[in-house]
Amino acid sequence: MALDEESPLIEEAGNESIIINHGRDIHILSWAFLLIFLAYGAAQNLQSTLNTDGDLGTISLGILYTSFTVSSLFASTVVRKLGSKYALLLGTTGYWLYIAANLKPSWYTMVPASLYLGFAAAILWVGEGTYLTSTARSQASDHKLHEGTVIGHFNGEFWGIFACHQLVGNLLTLALLKDGAEGSTSGTTLLFTVFLVSMTLGTILMTFLKKRDGEETEGERDSSLGLYAFIVSLWKQVVTPLCDVRLLLVVPLIAFSGLQQAFVWAEFTKYYVQPSLGESGVGGAMAVYGVFDAICSLAAGRFTSGLTSITLIVSGGAVLEGGIFIWLLNYSEPTGVLRILYPLLIAAVLGIGDGVLMTQLNALLAMLFKHNMEGTFAQLKLWQSASIAVVFFLSPYISLQAMLLFMLAAVVLSLVGFLFLVLKVEKVFSNHAS
């Protein structure tokens, strides 16, 4: 009987039977990230309305993602040195500090916390991509399963559960800041205290992850010591991958995934949700966004089995998002029930787009760049965070129409680059087959 992905593999070690269930670690990783990001995601959504003194909230987010971009340059080296499990644990400390800073928001607390979170986030996300891919490969190898299918399913589970943070975090915010309590000190103190508890539970849960074997050798770990070795390692992890034309072709799609997220946070809620649904409706719209993001992530992960399925899913998602941006270019505020329905519909489609991009990008990179996981996922977060920072810094200075045209051009460019990559990879495979 063939083993499925969740069934345990039993090996004989002397007289003992060792049950290996790599799916357990994906369950733990997914729920730990949900606990951490339901707090951070909701806190991020509140920055433009809670910390308004001198645009502290928005500026601190710009600083955060700038730090994230710079830190992504060397995050792969740190992850390679620490191992992905300990990199994940280190990364959680930045999110904890950022939430704590929101209890006493000022330039002296938020700016240092944002700078450190940028560093910690880069470590966390490179560690996540490395850990998930390593776990999926172990599962495929031990259970004699198709590697691309396992990578797709594991990414689908992780991103599906992760996307629920928008739903849970925003509903929690609505419950604790109801009846106009958003501006009250007691309401926000209670909210961020609850967020700290949630993050602490997520970090504790992460300690139960198994350390992944085979991520690196002791020789590789020792070689990272010393300034010269560090520079060489940095060059290999950051610059060398960019010499691969396959990565260059997927960079526009990576960048668009960051632009899309920042557009939702900085533009969509401000110009489309708040005028129609009011301030209290922002949380509801983001909850809808999170629900459809989660459903799409789970579904897309289940349908992912190789390059062909990724091509179909990404192309469908890009067409949907392009259609939304064209609609928004000619959007006029509706009346009646459509005033409520349209923003929620747009949120749902944007959530679907995010679910497609997150699952398929991670699966694609894991399949194409097997021998440099840390460097590849560092490139993913580098270009995503740089794109997010660009939107936060550009938003106050360009019109909504200009931003929408920029987003439409980005989705077209990213799809063209991606399809060219697919043709190139398939041509290589066909040449090898012949």
Steps between C-alpha positions, in 0.01 A plus 500: 500500500636843408559741783315830488649826622358482851565133572804434718807325367625224733869411502671230698783614726622196691193372679324836494259638245555868422194676362585789273220743427635812333148636458497561877762772461298676230196501730709653781666754270166608352321550832801675656504752213124549536538589869785740428354671194142538617659749739746663262262514202228675701754737656631589154148573375448740795818704456348766275209560740657447845846658466412816306730750674737610225394195294694288748317180408546527124860621521591224745364243250710655225806477727409141586483383138815691406682321781338175382640558150855570618496212748389259228843548343668302777205308649591183309846500658351533849249221434772274361709562812221456756294235324140569401338407835714737708467768232122476538525543876733799464264657248204495739679735742466794260122461474468478879702821545298684236169418668646600838607835351138567402406503868700825529519629142750780440786571263737364766324163521348441156801587284751270679237225519428537127869486412550184704182339370625552144809295587305237692232468230761428234648224718155359581374482142818357350494245783135419425558438130808288571333299776180432306684393185741278693206338680311441173805338340546272800134402476526428128821303540389291798155425360609460136264779390524750214706788637316778316164375627617488863655847474173631357286336767722616787507856363123489461449396862746754636371798300137398550534498879726806493246701298245448778696752707318780316164354603586418862710811565246742356206337679698521824567867433132566432403327825750687720476841332126512449271795562758757396756385752776513242633823637480398866817408685337218694362337184829505311697388807273198540522422129880509481529304826287226344722518191811449715344192660416360156854558374648337809285191444609488136867518597457224761326283241790552260745348749332162436620499138750227422840613388534416133785267410715559196458878473872549532816324611727602784757597240255742343418640844867550587576657163268788582739627767717801420437818303641372171299180518190702588548724193553198276190334642301822456610523137399140433161537668402843361687577178556155350127411484441814292731359233236232440265622227218290649505707819518826304186398312308425820612818682219713345242253631664506845500881496135510396404276792643764733339788310161327519520455877606860557224625268243324717645641822572856384257578216204263484386546861549877482334581168243224451407343833498792743286735283235230447506302824652744748795447734334204669450333162874477433533206736206324339638547147843374608331201662335417164840545335650254748223240457536487121879511530486194727252307285696571183832406663364162611339432161799617294735293712291189441501552123875569482699207362755649263584780260187455287260537791696799634480665158123460479438619858732803477360603160143480631587705808680764294204539263265542799718767661553681171124510454455648847754777433326588171167514685646721772634742237138568400348453845232734630355466847173304475183550697265273688602143574774514235676755722562214743531216251760643261781565754449152645505344151822682415651389833407140417667510157813666641509228766481234229785671318716503811425133569606410146823698514613382843446127441622488142807721542628295792430172318661627179820616672524177698476296180741707288773580752553186705865554583487848652182524704620770738627726222187451291256580779717799596447629145126445542480713814750757366288588197168471684603729785662751263176518302294548816731780614467670159120512532510637855743776403333583165142496625495856644652650184315344204133490409280193529465484121878498459530223760239288321676543164825403671337187644346405165837538324663291774255210466541493120880511522512231767272266301704545181824427687347196667366352174839554335659313792257210452586476130871508579477227767281277283743539211787387723301198617403405145863525387609274786225253419608480136 
